[in-house]
């Protein structure tokens, strides 16, 4: 299900990513949720939710990287 605001994101996202990265995550997730509604558009029998989370993390990783301590920093 799409996220209306960043406060409704999963704890793993809210507790680890900076606010801007959370916004990227939310927008990418919601976009993927709409794009991959048809099962035939997804790979490996993945659920709509799984695909949307993978797309969202990929979008975050284009702008942010994780350091050795596990903190996320803008590239």
VMD Tcl script that builds the backbone (N, CA, C; Angstrom):
set m [mol new atoms 225]
animate dup $m
set s [atomselect $m all]
$s set {name element resname resid chain x y z} {
  {N N UNK 1 A 0.842 -1.171 0.000}
  {CA C UNK 1 A 0.000 0.000 0.000}
  {C C UNK 1 A 0.895 1.245 0.000}
  {N N UNK 2 A 0.563 2.239 -0.777}
  {CA C UNK 2 A 1.378 3.459 -0.843}
  {C C UNK 2 A 1.432 4.189 0.504}
  {N N UNK 3 A 2.480 4.959 0.661}
  {CA C UNK 3 A 2.678 5.742 1.883}
  {C C UNK 3 A 2.260 7.189 1.633}
  {N N UNK 4 A 1.413 7.721 2.508}
  {CA C UNK 4 A 0.952 9.098 2.359}
  {C C UNK 4 A 1.970 10.099 2.887}
  {N N UNK 5 A 2.724 9.710 3.902}
  {CA C UNK 5 A 3.721 10.618 4.499}
  {C C UNK 5 A 4.900 9.801 5.014}
  {N N UNK 6 A 6.014 10.466 5.241}
  {CA C UNK 6 A 7.209 9.740 5.675}
  {C C UNK 6 A 7.049 9.154 7.071}
  {N N UNK 7 A 6.163 9.696 7.875}
  {CA C UNK 7 A 5.950 9.146 9.221}
  {C C UNK 7 A 5.316 7.762 9.179}
  {N N UNK 8 A 4.755 7.379 8.050}
  {CA C UNK 8 A 4.143 6.054 7.937}
  {C C UNK 8 A 5.076 5.019 7.316}
  {N N UNK 9 A 6.302 5.419 6.993}
  {CA C UNK 9 A 7.282 4.481 6.428}
  {C C UNK 9 A 7.660 3.420 7.458}
  {N N UNK 10 A 8.189 2.279 7.013}
  {CA C UNK 10 A 8.634 1.245 7.958}
  {C C UNK 10 A 9.714 1.788 8.904}
  {N N UNK 11 A 9.768 1.249 10.107}
  {CA C UNK 11 A 10.745 1.704 11.101}
  {C C UNK 11 A 12.178 1.623 10.588}
  {N N UNK 12 A 12.499 0.588 9.826}
  {CA C UNK 12 A 13.852 0.446 9.296}
  {C C UNK 12 A 14.260 1.592 8.389}
  {N N UNK 13 A 13.299 2.197 7.751}
  {CA C UNK 13 A 13.547 3.359 6.889}
  {C C UNK 13 A 13.595 4.625 7.742}
  {N N UNK 14 A 12.576 4.810 8.574}
  {CA C UNK 14 A 12.498 6.023 9.401}
  {C C UNK 14 A 13.673 6.153 10.369}
  {N N UNK 15 A 14.111 5.040 10.926}
  {CA C UNK 15 A 15.145 5.088 11.959}
  {C C UNK 15 A 16.563 5.124 11.408}
  {N N UNK 16 A 16.726 4.940 10.114}
  {CA C UNK 16 A 18.070 4.861 9.551}
  {C C UNK 16 A 18.398 5.904 8.495}
  {N N UNK 17 A 17.398 6.404 7.812}
  {CA C UNK 17 A 17.668 7.330 6.718}
  {C C UNK 17 A 17.406 8.775 7.127}
  {N N UNK 18 A 18.209 9.709 6.587}
  {CA C UNK 18 A 17.920 11.126 6.795}
  {C C UNK 18 A 16.581 11.485 6.138}
  {N N UNK 19 A 16.016 12.604 6.538}
  {CA C UNK 19 A 14.691 13.005 6.067}
  {C C UNK 19 A 14.607 13.052 4.542}
  {N N UNK 20 A 15.577 13.654 3.891}
  {CA C UNK 20 A 15.544 13.750 2.425}
  {C C UNK 20 A 15.533 12.363 1.791}
  {N N UNK 21 A 16.310 11.452 2.332}
  {CA C UNK 21 A 16.341 10.081 1.809}
  {C C UNK 21 A 14.997 9.386 2.033}
  {N N UNK 22 A 14.347 9.685 3.152}
  {CA C UNK 22 A 13.020 9.132 3.412}
  {C C UNK 22 A 12.014 9.636 2.375}
  {N N UNK 23 A 12.140 10.891 2.011}
  {CA C UNK 23 A 11.244 11.447 0.990}
  {C C UNK 23 A 11.477 10.764 -0.358}
  {N N UNK 24 A 12.741 10.526 -0.692}
  {CA C UNK 24 A 13.067 9.808 -1.930}
  {C C UNK 24 A 12.459 8.411 -1.884}
  {N N UNK 25 A 12.631 7.737 -0.763}
  {CA C UNK 25 A 12.110 6.382 -0.583}
  {C C UNK 25 A 10.593 6.362 -0.801}
  {N N UNK 26 A 9.889 7.260 -0.147}
  {CA C UNK 26 A 8.426 7.305 -0.233}
  {C C UNK 26 A 7.965 7.526 -1.671}
  {N N UNK 27 A 8.570 8.484 -2.335}
  {CA C UNK 27 A 8.156 8.784 -3.710}
  {C C UNK 27 A 8.458 7.617 -4.652}
  {N N UNK 28 A 9.617 7.013 -4.508}
  {CA C UNK 28 A 9.983 5.888 -5.367}
  {C C UNK 28 A 9.087 4.675 -5.088}
  {N N UNK 29 A 8.812 4.424 -3.812}
  {CA C UNK 29 A 7.936 3.314 -3.446}
  {C C UNK 29 A 6.552 3.502 -4.068}
  {N N UNK 30 A 5.992 4.682 -3.886}
  {CA C UNK 30 A 4.646 4.946 -4.402}
  {C C UNK 30 A 4.594 4.855 -5.927}
  {N N UNK 31 A 5.626 5.319 -6.577}
  {CA C UNK 31 A 5.683 5.236 -8.034}
  {C C UNK 31 A 5.749 3.771 -8.487}
  {N N UNK 32 A 6.597 2.990 -7.831}
  {CA C UNK 32 A 6.719 1.565 -8.176}
  {C C UNK 32 A 5.425 0.820 -7.865}
  {N N UNK 33 A 4.760 1.185 -6.781}
  {CA C UNK 33 A 3.495 0.549 -6.419}
  {C C UNK 33 A 2.495 0.686 -7.578}
  {N N UNK 34 A 2.473 1.866 -8.176}
  {CA C UNK 34 A 1.565 2.098 -9.309}
  {C C UNK 34 A 2.050 1.408 -10.574}
  {N N UNK 35 A 3.348 1.430 -10.802}
  {CA C UNK 35 A 3.901 0.877 -12.035}
  {C C UNK 35 A 3.820 -0.647 -12.095}
  {N N UNK 36 A 3.980 -1.320 -10.969}
  {CA C UNK 36 A 4.050 -2.781 -10.949}
  {C C UNK 36 A 2.789 -3.429 -10.375}
  {N N UNK 37 A 1.638 -2.855 -10.661}
  {CA C UNK 37 A 0.391 -3.424 -10.135}
  {C C UNK 37 A 0.048 -4.749 -10.803}
  {N N UNK 38 A 0.473 -4.946 -12.039}
  {CA C UNK 38 A 0.194 -6.188 -12.752}
  {C C UNK 38 A 1.301 -7.210 -12.483}
  {N N UNK 39 A 0.941 -8.396 -12.017}
  {CA C UNK 39 A 1.946 -9.421 -11.699}
  {C C UNK 39 A 2.887 -9.752 -12.862}
  {N N UNK 40 A 2.403 -9.684 -14.078}
  {CA C UNK 40 A 3.259 -10.012 -15.219}
  {C C UNK 40 A 4.357 -8.971 -15.445}
  {N N UNK 41 A 4.250 -7.818 -14.810}
  {CA C UNK 41 A 5.281 -6.782 -14.920}
  {C C UNK 41 A 6.404 -6.975 -13.903}
  {N N UNK 42 A 6.253 -7.939 -12.999}
  {CA C UNK 42 A 7.240 -8.182 -11.946}
  {C C UNK 42 A 8.062 -9.417 -12.269}
  {N N UNK 43 A 9.267 -9.474 -11.711}
  {CA C UNK 43 A 10.152 -10.625 -11.910}
  {C C UNK 43 A 10.095 -11.564 -10.711}
  {N N UNK 44 A 10.407 -12.808 -10.970}
  {CA C UNK 44 A 10.628 -13.816 -9.927}
  {C C UNK 44 A 9.450 -14.000 -8.983}
  {N N UNK 45 A 8.245 -13.858 -9.447}
  {CA C UNK 45 A 7.048 -14.018 -8.607}
  {C C UNK 45 A 7.071 -13.128 -7.372}
  {N N UNK 46 A 7.725 -11.996 -7.466}
  {CA C UNK 46 A 7.781 -11.050 -6.349}
  {C C UNK 46 A 6.430 -10.393 -6.153}
  {N N UNK 47 A 6.137 -10.084 -4.905}
  {CA C UNK 47 A 4.900 -9.367 -4.618}
  {C C UNK 47 A 5.051 -7.903 -5.016}
  {N N UNK 48 A 3.948 -7.242 -5.127}
  {CA C UNK 48 A 3.948 -5.811 -5.460}
  {C C UNK 48 A 4.719 -5.022 -4.406}
  {N N UNK 49 A 4.531 -5.398 -3.150}
  {CA C UNK 49 A 5.213 -4.723 -2.049}
  {C C UNK 49 A 6.731 -4.951 -2.094}
  {N N UNK 50 A 7.158 -6.192 -2.366}
  {CA C UNK 50 A 8.589 -6.493 -2.455}
  {C C UNK 50 A 9.264 -5.669 -3.554}
  {N N UNK 51 A 8.634 -5.632 -4.705}
  {CA C UNK 51 A 9.190 -4.872 -5.831}
  {C C UNK 51 A 9.268 -3.393 -5.482}
  {N N UNK 52 A 8.233 -2.872 -4.866}
  {CA C UNK 52 A 8.199 -1.450 -4.518}
  {C C UNK 52 A 9.291 -1.094 -3.521}
  {N N UNK 53 A 9.534 -1.958 -2.533}
  {CA C UNK 53 A 10.612 -1.712 -1.571}
  {C C UNK 53 A 11.980 -1.764 -2.254}
  {N N UNK 54 A 12.176 -2.719 -3.159}
  {CA C UNK 54 A 13.464 -2.810 -3.862}
  {C C UNK 54 A 13.716 -1.562 -4.710}
  {N N UNK 55 A 12.700 -1.109 -5.400}
  {CA C UNK 55 A 12.818 0.105 -6.216}
  {C C UNK 55 A 13.133 1.304 -5.328}
  {N N UNK 56 A 12.462 1.398 -4.195}
  {CA C UNK 56 A 12.670 2.526 -3.286}
  {C C UNK 56 A 14.097 2.545 -2.743}
  {N N UNK 57 A 14.601 1.394 -2.307}
  {CA C UNK 57 A 15.984 1.355 -1.804}
  {C C UNK 57 A 16.972 1.706 -2.919}
  {N N UNK 58 A 16.714 1.242 -4.108}
  {CA C UNK 58 A 17.595 1.558 -5.231}
  {C C UNK 58 A 17.629 3.061 -5.483}
  {N N UNK 59 A 16.491 3.706 -5.392}
  {CA C UNK 59 A 16.428 5.163 -5.588}
  {C C UNK 59 A 17.235 5.890 -4.511}
  {N N UNK 60 A 17.131 5.433 -3.282}
  {CA C UNK 60 A 17.899 6.045 -2.186}
  {C C UNK 60 A 19.388 5.868 -2.436}
  {N N UNK 61 A 19.788 4.675 -2.859}
  {CA C UNK 61 A 21.213 4.382 -3.055}
  {C C UNK 61 A 21.824 5.152 -4.220}
  {N N UNK 62 A 21.021 5.752 -5.063}
  {CA C UNK 62 A 21.558 6.595 -6.134}
  {C C UNK 62 A 22.041 7.940 -5.592}
  {N N UNK 63 A 21.466 8.386 -4.470}
  {CA C UNK 63 A 21.818 9.688 -3.885}
  {C C UNK 63 A 22.586 9.574 -2.575}
  {N N UNK 64 A 22.463 8.433 -1.905}
  {CA C UNK 64 A 23.064 8.257 -0.584}
  {C C UNK 64 A 23.917 7.000 -0.556}
  {N N UNK 65 A 24.900 7.005 0.340}
  {CA C UNK 65 A 25.698 5.808 0.548}
  {C C UNK 65 A 25.875 5.584 2.045}
  {N N UNK 66 A 26.121 4.342 2.386}
  {CA C UNK 66 A 26.251 3.948 3.780}
  {C C UNK 66 A 27.734 3.910 4.137}
  {N N UNK 67 A 28.094 4.502 5.293}
  {CA C UNK 67 A 29.493 4.457 5.711}
  {C C UNK 67 A 29.767 3.200 6.541}
  {N N UNK 68 A 30.993 3.046 7.010}
  {CA C UNK 68 A 31.405 1.854 7.752}
  {C C UNK 68 A 30.609 1.660 9.037}
  {N N UNK 69 A 30.128 2.744 9.629}
  {CA C UNK 69 A 29.344 2.638 10.863}
  {C C UNK 69 A 27.851 2.406 10.590}
  {N N UNK 70 A 27.468 2.372 9.330}
  {CA C UNK 70 A 26.072 2.128 8.993}
  {C C UNK 70 A 25.230 3.383 8.862}
  {N N UNK 71 A 25.859 4.544 8.839}
  {CA C UNK 71 A 25.138 5.808 8.671}
  {C C UNK 71 A 25.019 6.136 7.183}
  {N N UNK 72 A 23.905 6.748 6.814}
  {CA C UNK 72 A 23.671 7.118 5.421}
  {C C UNK 72 A 24.074 8.560 5.192}
  {N N UNK 73 A 24.826 8.792 4.125}
  {CA C UNK 73 A 25.314 10.133 3.788}
  {C C UNK 73 A 25.047 10.420 2.329}
  {N N UNK 74 A 24.719 11.669 2.025}
  {CA C UNK 74 A 24.504 12.072 0.644}
  {C C UNK 74 A 25.813 12.002 -0.115}
  {N N UNK 75 A 25.755 11.467 -1.326}
  {CA C UNK 75 A 26.972 11.311 -2.149}
  {C C UNK 75 A 27.472 12.660 -2.609}
}
mol reanalyze $m
mol bondsrecalc $m
mol representation Tube
mol addrep $m
